[in-house]
Amino acid sequence: MKKHIKYFFTIIGAVMLISSCSDDLELAPVSSISDANFWQTPDQFDAFVTGVHSRFRGHNGTFQVLGELRADIFGMEPGASASFTGEAPQGLERMWLQAIDPENPGVGSFGGFYSNIAQLNILISKLNTTDVVSPANKDYYLGIAYGMRAFYYFQMLRTWGGVVIQTEPVSSVDISDLAKPASSEEEVMSLIKADIDSSAANFGSDYTFQNNKGFWSQAATQMLKANVYLWTSYRGGGTADALVAKEALTDIQANVPALRLLPSFTDVFAVSNKGNDEIIFASRYQLNEATMGFVNSYVPQTGLIINFYDSLENRPFTVAQDNWGGLLRAPTRIATFRKYYDQDSRKWATIQGAYNKVDGVYEIAGAFVKKYPGEQNAGTRVFTNDYPIYRYSDLLLLLAEAKLILGEDPAAEINAVRERAYGANYSEAAYGYPNQSVDADPKEAILQERLFEFVFEGKRWYDLRRIGDEYVYEHTTLLPSESYKLLWPIDRGSLTRNRALTQNPGYPEF
């Protein structure tokens, strides 16, 4: 780990030399300086691997937007106080109102993901042609590179459908390459599955974690595999793909027996408890190194929140204790807060309600996410929690979903998550599966459990889309008559830069 930190700043310069690719889909040349001065020592490979994880971390805010802002978690609604946020949403409202279009796409330039895909392509190429790196590290790093590339393409497939496939490092300018059409969804999915297979094969039997679970691993690849095959199981793959997903998840359980649910939900995210037994893969943040700056849009200004009350603690918010320091452009819906049972610990650990006090009676004014409280540093709140990509409760609920498709009983996995959530309040008769009213529709039961568990982890929109369009229409503001908006529009800038691209169906042509 010390070696990775030592070369952290080296990699920033190296990445800029090795590829001048911007966040847009522009196939720019690789600098000739790179081969002369880089890839000469194991430490340089180590540093580059740290760099691709740093770039991945830089995309967490986009993962969050793509995974949740079009779902049913955020937004203003009747009953919320107009004075609560004190901020204009600055276009974020277009996502939960389903008002995105090529001029206001919500996310442009394909999320900037091609910037890191370009780095991963270089890393794969260099690893496959080097004898500098030890065989064990070479295999592990190839496992990371193929797995992370598959993750990016899966994000893009679920968002834009067919996208441009670029797997080769760019070594020279070719005008024809600058106008590259998108591949079909089927072709993109084939690449994703092939990359997952390559990642798993390179990791082999190595299920170790590096950088305190801050690096991609074999377990992360298997989690991605389960997500991908569950997605395709609903799209023609049926029980065969659901079985692949189940086997990927049980493979993790068999090979990493230390993974478990922590007794306390709150402890999963604590700054003091990073890389804990529930985490499978998380992006690392650290004081004076990097913080989760994107959280600012989801938490309130300190100067505004002190005008409201915390009803649970029966106190007014204060500067000293509630110095969130944000610009609340995406408030949590009061309806989201109210969906939880009060006995569910996730309600109070995930969302903070803010109240007016009128004649001694609390009236809710709004809500915001409090899942990542960070730490106090010289009187300032700093968001240094890690951002989980995969954790064990995700494994359990995906396994429950796979079992459901296979005609098996998902109760054990669902109830393990519920029992942890309710703690001393847990009663199987009251809260266990299949005894809640939502359990009459097992898919809804899994969707609700995943909502309660994963708010602000970038999963809800994808969960709804995976299980079926009807669940998207049921839970969001998207109408069946606007089904083309299940895919996001391609922004004008991307269409201008790459004239071989075409707009997704239903949106105005360029």
Secondary structure, DSSP 8 states (H G I E B T S, - for coil): -HHHHHTHHHHHHHHHHH----SSS------HHHHHHSSSSHHHHHHHHHHHHHHHHHTHHHHHHHHHTTTTSB---TTS-TTSS-S--TTTHHHHTT--BTTB-SS-GGGGHHHHHHHHHHHHHHHTT-SSS-HHHHHHHHHHHHHHHHHHHHHHHHHHSS-----S---S--GGGGS-----HHHHHHHHHHHHHHHHHHHTT-----GGGTS--HHHHHHHHHHHHHHHIIIIIHHHHHHHHHHHHHHHHHH-TT----S-TGGGG-GGGTT-TTEEEEE--BTTTB--GGGGGGS--HHHHTTSEETTTTEE--TTT-------SS-B-HHHHHHS-TT-HHHHHHEEEEEEEETTEEEEEEEEE-S---EEETTEEE----EEEEEHHHHHHHHHHHHHHTT---HHHHHHHHHHHHGGG--HHHHSTTSSGGGGSHHHHHHHHHHHHHTTSS-HHHHHHHH-HHHHHHHSS--GGGGGGGS----HHHHHH-TT----TTS---
